[in-house]
Each structure stands twice: as C-alpha cells, then as structure tokens.
C-alpha cells in the first residue's frame, strides 16, 4: 500500500519546553483507516494537527510523496456556528473556496443526506442532539471532497448507541469515497472496530509503541462486536497499550 504521508523524527515542543510529541516516525498509507490510540495527553491530537498543518513540527518533517492531498478535519467538538443552519454550516468550506452559491447549497444538501440528516437542512445547532451536531460536522468535512480525513476523538462525548451508529456510518463513508482516515481515540474497542490498522502511542512525549494491522476489512457489522475475532484483536491492542505505558514508566 502506497504511503501518502511519511512522518520522520517529528517532534513538537510547546512553550515552557514541554515536549508533547516525538520523535514520531509514521507512514500513512493510501486508503487505510488508521487509528492513533493512547492515553490522554500522549500527543495524539498534536500529531493530528501537525499532519493537518495546523501546527508546525519543532523537529523532523512530513513528506508527501504525491503532493499534499485535500484534507478534511473533524474536531472533538462540532464547532458549529450557532447562528447558522445545518446547511449553512456545512456549506462554509465551499463559501471560503468561492464556490457558486447554488452549487454550494446543492453539495451541502447532498452531504447532509449522506450523513443521515435529510430534512434537517434548515435546523439550527441548538435544536439538534449531540450526535446530530457531530453529523453536521462530519458533513462539513466531507463537502469539499477530501482524500484524507483527520478526526480528533469526534465521538468521545456521545452515548454508546449513538457512537456505534456513527462508527458504522463512518465506515460506509470511508468505503464509498475511498478515503484515507486518521482517527484519534483513547478507546480500544473503537479503534479495533473501525481500523485497518491501529498505532498505539506511548505516554508523553508520544512515540509509536506498537503498530497493529488487522486482517479484517472494517464493515458495519454489529455482530462483529461480539465475535471471537473482535475479542482477540481488542486483546492485542489492549496488551500493546499496557506494554507501551509500562515501558514508558
């Protein structure tokens, strides 16, 4: 599988000499669903923001062999404009790109349908549940048709059933659009269910503790959560997480 991005010796040091990340060596492969898993404060979100270009690395570099692809970013908080409708929130990236309003409205409406919000185009964020607001945020990330989707613990504040539904919808979107996804989480079960590959990170400063590939291609399959294969894969990831934390200690 071709790497679309290669991080080599990437570090991030914040003011006060706090080293949050690295050195981190990581390849992101085209078409994969990659989860970054680790304890709170281990630098997962920092790594994601460095990949997105929202933060500059303090050392090391990121190489994009075929040029940097179009990116979509979904934050932990939906970060919606409260005064704007769902459609207007989703349309924002297209407005910033000066896409004609009629075309932008059409694409925003299509994106909302794809995330299960048909009929909610005119709804304001205050009238939507937490899961629905996150769906709007996901639609906003998808409306510009990215090739690489970066997601920073987007479902962590949601109840279990809503989280499971969004996991399944995300897998469908990943498969349908041929996306590459980098997904930050601190949930062993979520990373096991969603991923083609999970990279376990050490406590701060975050480095790669383990790189675990799964034989199964992710699919929306509720029964898989109760299968022996899922339990075995989750056990591998959990053991790697424990080992990484023990080694750091």
N, C-alpha and C positions, 0 to 999 in steps of 0.2 A: 504494500500500500504506500503510495507516494506521500511524502511529508509536504504539507502546505506551509508549515512554520517550524523552525528549529530554534529553540532557546539554548544558548550555550553560556554557562557561567553567569547567568543573570542573578543580580543581587539588587535589593532595594533597601536603602538606609534612610530612615526618616530623621528629622531634626532632633537633636539630642543624642545622635549616634545610635538610635535604636535600629538594629538590623532585623528587618521583618522577613526577609526572603533571601535564600540562596546560600551558596551558589546553586542555581537550579539549571539542570540540563533536561530538556524535554522536547520530544518531537510530537507535533500534532499532525495526524495523518488524514488525508482526504477521505471524507465520507464516514469517519468513525464517530461514535458517541463516547466521548471521553469525560469521565468524572474525576474531579480533583477532590479527594477525601482527606480529612484530617481534623484534629481538634480545633476548637475556637482559638483564634489568634495565631494560627500557624502560617499565615501568609497566603492562603488560598485566594482570597479576594484581591490581595495585592498582585498576585501572579496574573489574575484575570484582567486587572486594569492595566498592567504592563503590556499584556498581549493586545489589548484594545487600543493602546496608545494614549490612554488617559493618564498614565504615569510613565515617567522616563526611568529606565533602569539606572541604578547607581554604578553598576559594573556589568560587563558582559553585553551580549547583543542578541537580537532576534533576526533570523534570516528567513526571508520569504522567497523560496526558490522560483516561484512563478508570479511574483508580484503580490502585494497585499490584496486579498480579496475583499469584496463588500462585506461589512460586518453589521450584525445586529446585536444589541445588548439588552438584556433583561435584568433589572436590578432586584434586590431583595424586597424593596418597597416599590409598589407600582409607579410612584412618582407621576401621577396624572394631574393635569391642570383641572382644578375643581370647578372652574367657571366654564369649561368646555364640555361638549357632549362626547360620547364614546367615539363617534365618527370623527369629530374634530381632533380628539386626542390621537387617534390612530393616524390621521392624515398629516400630523405635524412633520415627520421626516420628508414627506413629499412637498409640503409647503416650503420647507427650508431648501429643498432642491429645485424649487421654482417649477414644479410640475403643474400643468394647467389644472385649474380647479375642478372642472368636470371629470377629467381623467383621475385626479387625486381622490375625489369623492367616490368614484366607481371602485377604485382599488381598495380604498379604506372599507367600503361596504363588503367587498369580497373577503377581505382579511377577517372582518368580524364574523362573517358566516363560517369561515374555516375554523375559527376557534369556538364555535358553538354559541355565538351571540346574535344570531339573526333576530331582527325585531327590536334590538336594543340600541340601534344607531343613535337615537335622539336622547338616550338616557344619560343623566349626569352621574359622576362618580359617587356622590353621596347616596344615590338611590340603589347602588349595586353592592352585592355582597363582596367579601374579601376575595373569594375565588373568581368572581366575575371581573373585579378590577384587575386581577392578575391576568385574566384572559385578554382584557383590553391592552394591557402592557405587552403581552406576547404578540397580539395582532399588530401593534405599533412597530415591534421589532421586525416582523415578517413583511410588512407592507412594502419595504424598499427592496425586497427580494435578495436578502443576503445569501452568501455562500457559507459564511462562518457565523454561527450563532453562539454568543457568550452569555451564560446565565449564572447569576450570583445568588445562590440559595433562594430561588424565587418562590418556593412553595413551603418554606420553613414555618411560616406563621399560620398555615391553613390546617383545618381539621383533617383527620386521616382519610375519610372518604373523598373529600374534595381533592386532596393531594393525589390519591390513587387515580381519580378521574383525569386530572391534569397530566399525570405521568403517562397515561395511555394516549391522551390526545397529543402530547409532545412526541411520543414515539411515532404516531401516524404522520405528523407533520415532517419529522426527520426523514422518514422513509419516502413520503410522497415527493418532497422537494429535493432529495439528495443532499441534505445539509451535512455539514460538519458541525458538531456541537461540542463545546467545552462547558461542563456543568459543575459548578461548585456546590458541595453539600457536606454536611457532617453526619449524614445518615448512611449507615452500612447497607440497610435494606434498600434504600432508594438508589444508591449507586449500583447495587447488584442487579436491581430490576431494570434500570434504564440503559446500562452501559454495554458497549462492546469491550470497553477497557476501563479499568479504574487505577489511577495513580494515587497511592497513599503517601501523604506528606508527613514529615516529622514535625514536632513542635517547633516554634520559632527559634531560629530562622528556618523557614520552610525549605526542605530539600526532598528529593524523592527517596522514600523509604522502601517502596515496593511498586512494581508495575505489573498489574494482573490483567491478562486478556481472558475473555470468556468465549467459549466455543459457540454459545447460543447467540443468534442474531436477535436483538430486542424486538419484541412484539407485544401488542396489547393483549395480555393473557392473564386474567385474574387467577386462574387455576395454578399458574406457574409459581405464584407466591407461596403455595402450599406443597410444591413438588420437592422431591429429594434433591434434585439438581440445584434448585434455588438455595436450599438449606446448606448444601455443600459449598456453593460459591460464596454465600454470605459468610460462612465459617472461615473460608480462606481469607476473605477481606478483613474480617474482624481480627483474625490472628495476626495478619500483617500490620494492622493498626496498633495492636498491643505491642508487637515486637518493635515497631518504629518508635513508640513512646518510651519503651524500656531502654532501647539503645541510646536515645537522646538523654534519658535520665542518667 
